[in-house]
Amino acid sequence: MIPGRTSFDPTGPRIRGLLFAKWRELKMLLYVTTWLQLKADRRALTALEYGLVGSVLLATVVVGFKLLANSASSKFGTIGGSL
């Protein structure tokens, strides 16, 4: 130890508090920058729009086939009954 100087404890409570505060600031800065990057990225929004359009088309096709199947089934039933 150097005469006239106090010892430096890198694990002291004051140093740990400062390191924790800096860590929290860096964590918040990383969170904000990530959020801003995601906000500026429009690819996710485009994918969501395509997904919604696809689901509406799929629902329309399923309902159409269901109505067609019911109609065809009743017609075949009528034809089969007359034979």
Backbone as ProteinMPNN parsed JSONL, in Angstrom:
{"seq_chain_A": "MIPGRTSFDPTGPRIRGLLFAKWRELKMLLYVTTWLQLKADRRALTALEYGLVGSVLLATVVVGFKLLANSASSKFGTIGGSL", "coords_chain_A": {"N_chain_A": [[0.84, -1.177, 0.0], [0.476, 2.258, -0.721], [1.978, 4.887, 1.057], [-0.014, 7.33, 2.714], [-2.227, 7.116, 1.149], [-5.57, 5.967, 0.817], [-7.04, 2.74, 1.003], [-8.436, 1.125, -1.835], [-11.44, -0.318, -2.463], [-12.739, -2.396, -4.723], [-15.027, -3.839, -4.55], [-16.715, -2.577, -2.894], [-19.69, -1.118, -1.326], [-20.45, 1.356, -2.443], [-19.245, 1.428, -4.966], [-20.415, -0.834, -6.112], [-23.064, 0.067, -6.196], [-22.835, 2.204, -8.024], [-22.033, 0.807, -10.307], [-24.259, -0.809, -10.697], [-26.188, 1.144, -11.244], [-25.193, 2.199, -13.652], [-25.371, -0.091, -15.188], [-28.148, -0.429, -15.266], [-28.827, 1.869, -16.704], [-27.598, 1.329, -19.176], [-28.995, -0.952, -19.893], [-31.584, 0.078, -20.191], [-31.109, 1.88, -22.276], [-30.421, 0.096, -24.311], [-32.868, -1.236, -24.532], [-34.543, 0.87, -25.436], [-33.319, 1.566, -27.893], [-33.63, -0.845, -29.293], [-36.43, -0.967, -29.382], [-36.98, 1.294, -30.961], [-35.776, 0.516, -33.352], [-37.373, -1.686, -34.033], [-39.793, -0.378, -34.314], [-39.343, 1.144, -36.575], [-39.051, -0.813, -38.46], [-40.826, -2.22, -40.983], [-41.398, -4.73, -41.889], [-42.592, -6.684, -40.274], [-45.157, -5.708, -39.979], [-46.08, -5.85, -42.613], [-46.014, -8.623, -42.989], [-47.957, -9.352, -41.154], [-50.228, -8.189, -42.317], [-50.385, -9.679, -44.721], [-50.892, -12.157, -43.586], [-53.419, -11.744, -42.432], [-54.989, -11.238, -44.74], [-54.674, -13.679, -46.041], [-55.919, -15.4, -44.188], [-58.572, -14.519, -44.287], [-59.191, -15.135, -46.958], [-58.888, -17.925, -46.864], [-60.912, -18.62, -45.024], [-63.148, -17.864, -46.534], [-62.97, -19.636, -48.714], [-63.261, -22.095, -47.388], [-65.869, -21.889, -46.31], [-67.296, -21.621, -48.705], [-66.751, -24.129, -49.976], [-67.959, -25.778, -48.113], [-70.685, -25.056, -48.307], [-71.085, -25.766, -51.005], [-70.571, -28.502, -50.852], [-72.681, -29.377, -49.206], [-74.867, -28.741, -50.854], [-74.329, -30.319, -53.139], [-74.415, -32.833, -51.975], [-77.093, -33.063, -51.206], [-78.31, -32.986, -53.741], [-77.225, -35.287, -54.959], [-78.342, -37.122, -53.246], [-81.071, -36.843, -53.859], [-81.066, -37.647, -56.552], [-80.137, -40.283, -56.239], [-82.233, -41.332, -54.755], [-84.318, -41.313, -56.582], [-83.602, -43.261, -58.366]], "CA_chain_A": [[0.0, 0.0, 0.0], [1.242, 3.496, -0.816], [1.729, 5.721, 2.242], [-0.815, 8.535, 2.514], [-3.402, 6.829, 0.331], [-6.496, 5.006, 1.411], [-7.199, 1.552, 0.162], [-9.574, 1.15, -2.761], [-12.132, -1.6, -2.46], [-13.6, -2.434, -5.913], [-16.284, -4.532, -4.263], [-17.418, -1.808, -1.874], [-21.099, -0.852, -1.637], [-20.616, 2.53, -3.306], [-18.865, 1.029, -6.323], [-21.471, -1.728, -6.606], [-24.221, 0.898, -6.51], [-22.572, 2.924, -9.274], [-22.038, -0.155, -11.406], [-25.644, -1.215, -10.918], [-26.881, 2.268, -11.881], [-24.734, 2.238, -15.042], [-25.93, -1.267, -15.847], [-29.558, -0.136, -15.53], [-28.886, 2.856, -17.792], [-27.268, 0.649, -20.421], [-30.1, -1.847, -20.199], [-32.685, 0.906, -20.684], [-30.689, 2.39, -23.574], [-30.561, -1.017, -25.246], [-34.306, -1.445, -24.726], [-35.087, 1.962, -26.257], [-32.811, 1.451, -29.268], [-34.284, -1.998, -29.909], [-37.813, -0.585, -29.648], [-36.99, 2.215, -32.097], [-35.477, -0.253, -34.552], [-38.561, -2.468, -34.37], [-40.836, 0.547, -34.748], [-39.019, 1.577, -37.928], [-39.063, -1.969, -39.347], [-42.195, -2.441, -41.455], [-41.562, -6.092, -42.391], [-43.537, -7.414, -39.434], [-46.494, -5.209, -40.303], [-46.435, -6.414, -43.913], [-46.304, -10.04, -42.776], [-49.254, -9.417, -40.472], [-51.263, -7.885, -43.303], [-50.511, -10.849, -45.591], [-51.527, -13.207, -42.801], [-54.855, -11.442, -42.323], [-55.613, -11.44, -46.053], [-54.696, -15.121, -46.266], [-56.928, -16.042, -43.333], [-59.898, -14.174, -44.823], [-59.384, -15.946, -48.165], [-59.061, -19.315, -46.445], [-62.249, -18.754, -44.446], [-64.1, -17.778, -47.64], [-62.902, -20.893, -49.474], [-63.82, -23.172, -46.56], [-67.327, -21.713, -46.268], [-67.799, -21.922, -50.053], [-66.736, -25.576, -50.187], [-68.956, -26.402, -47.229], [-71.997, -24.846, -48.941], [-71.105, -26.563, -52.229], [-70.672, -29.917, -50.472], [-74.053, -29.624, -48.743], [-75.748, -28.679, -52.016], [-74.065, -31.495, -53.973], [-74.877, -34.009, -51.244], [-78.561, -33.141, -51.301], [-78.66, -33.302, -55.136], [-76.93, -36.698, -55.188], [-79.349, -37.865, -52.492], [-82.302, -36.803, -54.639], [-80.866, -38.495, -57.739], [-80.058, -41.673, -55.783], [-83.554, -41.76, -54.319], [-85.191, -41.511, -57.744], [-83.183, -44.451, -59.109]], "C_chain_A": [[0.886, 1.241, 0.0], [0.936, 4.342, 0.401], [0.938, 6.976, 1.879], [-2.046, 8.314, 1.664], [-4.289, 5.822, 1.047], [-6.632, 3.819, 0.471], [-8.478, 1.682, -0.679], [-10.177, -0.239, -2.795], [-13.077, -1.651, -3.664], [-14.914, -3.167, -5.678], [-17.091, -3.805, -3.198], [-18.835, -1.469, -2.293], [-21.303, 0.343, -2.557], [-20.299, 2.179, -4.756], [-19.924, 0.102, -6.914], [-22.721, -0.947, -6.98], [-24.048, 1.653, -7.812], [-22.607, 1.982, -10.462], [-23.457, -0.608, -11.725], [-26.423, -0.111, -11.626], [-26.479, 2.363, -13.349], [-25.308, 1.071, -15.831], [-27.401, -1.034, -16.187], [-29.707, 0.868, -16.669], [-28.601, 2.19, -19.131], [-28.39, -0.29, -20.852], [-31.276, -1.06, -20.776], [-32.353, 1.471, -22.061], [-30.82, 1.307, -24.636], [-32.029, -1.29, -25.549], [-34.89, -0.383, -25.662], [-34.602, 1.855, -27.692], [-33.447, 0.267, -29.99], [-35.726, -1.653, -30.274], [-37.898, 0.343, -30.858], [-36.679, 1.488, -33.395], [-36.684, -1.071, -34.982], [-39.692, -1.58, -34.865], [-40.6, 0.98, -36.191], [-39.095, 0.427, -38.93], [-40.5, -2.303, -39.729], [-42.424, -3.868, -41.942], [-42.585, -6.871, -41.576], [-44.968, -6.985, -39.734], [-46.965, -5.774, -41.631], [-46.783, -7.89, -43.771], [-47.651, -10.221, -42.087], [-50.396, -9.154, -41.45], [-51.475, -9.071, -44.245], [-51.191, -11.997, -44.854], [-53.026, -12.983, -42.659], [-55.581, -11.664, -43.64], [-55.724, -12.93, -46.345], [-55.758, -15.824, -45.44], [-58.348, -15.725, -43.807], [-60.186, -14.994, -46.081], [-59.627, -17.413, -47.81], [-60.457, -19.54, -45.865], [-63.311, -18.72, -45.537], [-64.135, -19.076, -48.434], [-63.536, -22.034, -48.686], [-65.344, -23.077, -46.51], [-67.939, -22.044, -47.625], [-67.835, -23.413, -50.325], [-67.764, -26.281, -49.315], [-70.361, -26.25, -47.818], [-72.137, -25.684, -50.203], [-71.269, -28.046, -51.9], [-72.077, -30.249, -49.999], [-75.032, -29.655, -49.914], [-75.571, -29.917, -52.888], [-74.573, -32.755, -53.289], [-76.401, -34.16, -51.342], [-78.993, -33.489, -52.725], [-78.382, -34.78, -55.422], [-77.919, -37.586, -54.421], [-80.669, -37.934, -53.233], [-82.208, -37.712, -55.856], [-80.841, -39.969, -57.347], [-81.416, -42.184, -55.334], [-84.497, -42.028, -55.483], [-84.797, -42.725, -58.559], [-83.752, -45.634, -58.398]], "O_chain_A": [[1.93, 1.263, 0.652], [-0.23, 4.511, 0.757], [1.198, 7.606, 0.854], [-2.837, 9.239, 1.475], [-3.817, 4.951, 1.778], [-6.359, 3.923, -0.725], [-9.463, 2.283, -0.251], [-9.501, -1.216, -3.118], [-14.126, -1.007, -3.634], [-15.813, -3.117, -6.517], [-18.048, -4.36, -2.658], [-19.161, -1.522, -3.479], [-22.229, 0.347, -3.367], [-21.015, 2.594, -5.668], [-20.288, 0.237, -8.082], [-23.371, -1.262, -7.976], [-24.977, 1.744, -8.615], [-23.153, 2.323, -11.512], [-23.813, -0.771, -12.892], [-27.231, -0.394, -12.511], [-27.334, 2.584, -14.206], [-25.684, 1.219, -16.994], [-27.852, -1.4, -17.272], [-30.604, 0.738, -17.503], [-29.29, 2.458, -20.115], [-28.693, -0.403, -22.04], [-31.895, -1.493, -21.748], [-33.227, 1.536, -22.925], [-31.283, 1.578, -25.744], [-32.39, -1.547, -26.697], [-35.646, -0.709, -26.576], [-35.39, 2.034, -28.621], [-33.769, 0.367, -31.174], [-36.192, -2.007, -31.357], [-38.793, 0.194, -31.69], [-37.257, 1.808, -34.434], [-36.99, -1.142, -36.172], [-40.463, -1.98, -35.737], [-41.554, 1.163, -36.947], [-39.196, 0.67, -40.133], [-41.306, -2.637, -38.86], [-43.531, -4.195, -42.368], [-43.364, -7.64, -42.137], [-45.881, -7.811, -39.74], [-48.132, -6.141, -41.764], [-47.75, -8.358, -44.373], [-48.397, -11.146, -42.409], [-51.422, -9.833, -41.403], [-52.616, -9.431, -44.539], [-51.984, -12.729, -45.446], [-53.811, -13.926, -42.756], [-56.677, -12.223, -43.654], [-56.751, -13.394, -46.842], [-56.424, -16.738, -45.926], [-59.229, -16.581, -43.732], [-61.299, -15.491, -46.255], [-60.489, -18.061, -48.404], [-61.108, -20.537, -46.178], [-64.282, -19.473, -45.47], [-65.21, -19.562, -48.787], [-64.265, -22.85, -49.25], [-66.031, -24.088, -46.655], [-68.991, -22.681, -47.688], [-68.827, -23.924, -50.845], [-68.368, -27.268, -49.734], [-71.138, -27.205, -47.828], [-73.2, -26.256, -50.448], [-72.008, -28.761, -52.576], [-72.614, -31.297, -50.356], [-75.924, -30.502, -49.957], [-76.557, -30.506, -53.331], [-75.103, -33.649, -53.949], [-76.916, -35.261, -51.537], [-79.963, -34.226, -52.898], [-79.198, -35.455, -56.05], [-78.287, -38.664, -54.888], [-81.323, -38.977, -53.236], [-83.14, -38.455, -56.163], [-81.439, -40.808, -58.021], [-81.718, -43.364, -55.517], [-85.381, -42.878, -55.381], [-85.59, -43.186, -59.38], [-83.544, -46.769, -58.825]]}, "name": "protein", "num_of_chains": 1, "seq": "MIPGRTSFDPTGPRIRGLLFAKWRELKMLLYVTTWLQLKADRRALTALEYGLVGSVLLATVVVGFKLLANSASSKFGTIGGSL"}
